[in-house]
Amino acid sequence: AEAFSANVAGAKALNAFIVETPELALAAAKAADADRAAGTLKALSGVPIGMKDLFATNGVQTTAASHMLEGFVPRYESTVSQKLWDAGAGMLGKLNLDQFAMGSSNETSYFGNVLSPWKRNDGGNAALAPGGSSGGSSSAIAARLCPAATGTDTGGSIRQPAAFTGISGIKPTYGRCSRWGIVAFASSLDQAGPMARTVQDCAIMLENMAGFDPKDATSLNLPVPDWEAALSSDLKGKTVGIPKEYRLEGIDPDIDAMWDAGIAMLKDAGAAVVEISLPHTKYALPAYYIIAPAEASSNLARYDGVRYGLRDLPDGAGLQDMYAATRADGFGPEVKRRIMIGTYVLSAGFYDAYYTQAQKVRTLIARDFEAAFGACDVILAPTAPSAAFGLGEKMADPLAMYLNDVFAVPASLAGLPAMSVPAALNREGLPLGLQIIGKAFDEQGVLNAGLAIE
Ligand code: GLN
């Protein structure tokens, strides 16, 4: 009993969950028993799943890790979470994240940072970031608190936390998973996807999250393939592209070594490997940090103190005062920074210089990928330029934080499926992830290459 209590305390110290709902997971487990007895087991019968607290869950507080939505209890269920419940899964709780999914370390959450269960092998006890924004998801899976969780990825928020914690995660093609009922950050980039320990678990989860939804105008009207059934690590006849622009000067040699080891693994699996060029790569990060805040500033206009969650109504205050007080109080510093950047780049005098220019860059990035996929089936690159960094290390310097997304954002801007799989441990004993980027709709190619590496 003592060991159990210590484990529970240790698990709670990770701060991975904002709300725990064990009764829902238990109900699913009981339903699974009944299904088994009746011979009607479903794909995820009884599987306890962590739900990133960006998905609206009917009757369960949904906060986007913000003070703005503290106490907000939706009366509707996101399409993706509903699909998981329909497949028999049960919700273990709502997982912590960066506030409104803005961040790369889970340190912008109103509900406190999440800890990675990993430690460096130097004998020290330094607290490490689980990555972000899906840091509750990555930490909970890495710590074995749940076998799978949902994530969302706008500019790397599934892949980077997966890489930091030694698990797998896939962002499918933009439009595969419905955005309906997911708190919007940057709508042209936001995409849900699964995080889990193995590629196979990701495939099973994704099959039960994806699918056409008339409630999302950008939802793809395509059948959901049986990705799990077609999983194969035999890559004979496949060509893997290595983008030369991702070989950053001065990058940690452990990252390069992992990349080379990954190339060797894919060759062993039968693939041919070629160098490719994505010439506009260096413009992806600046374009992302214009487009994402621009869309965020528009999406977050709805938090006005009237429609959702928080309302600050100072004595004798008028409507404008209520807006100002609520938004000043409800949004954290990073969210405010994004709104400021977003409204600036959308303002009349600067629109063409920033927003229009960034959209042009986005098109060039997408064309780079199209051209490259003329010569290869999937692209292999690191997920992030470093292993997990220490808590607090980058919080004072937003640009250093943004730079961690350098390898993740190009696939987001192009709407392509991309996955991170654990590939190596660095000299400090921390996990590193390799990223596989695929052609639009080719999640299978991405999963299969991932399988050859894990
Ligand atoms: N780290 C990126 C950002 O802060 C990506 C976040 C995400 O994908 N939700 O915008």
Boltz pocket constraint, residues with backbone or C-beta under 6 A from the ligand:
constraints:
  - pocket:
      binder: B
      contacts: [[A, 100], [A, 101], [A, 102], [A, 103], [A, 104], [A, 132], [A, 133], [A, 152], [A, 153], [A, 154], [A, 155], [A, 156], [A, 157], [A, 158], [A, 185], [A, 292], [A, 405]]
      max_distance: 6.0
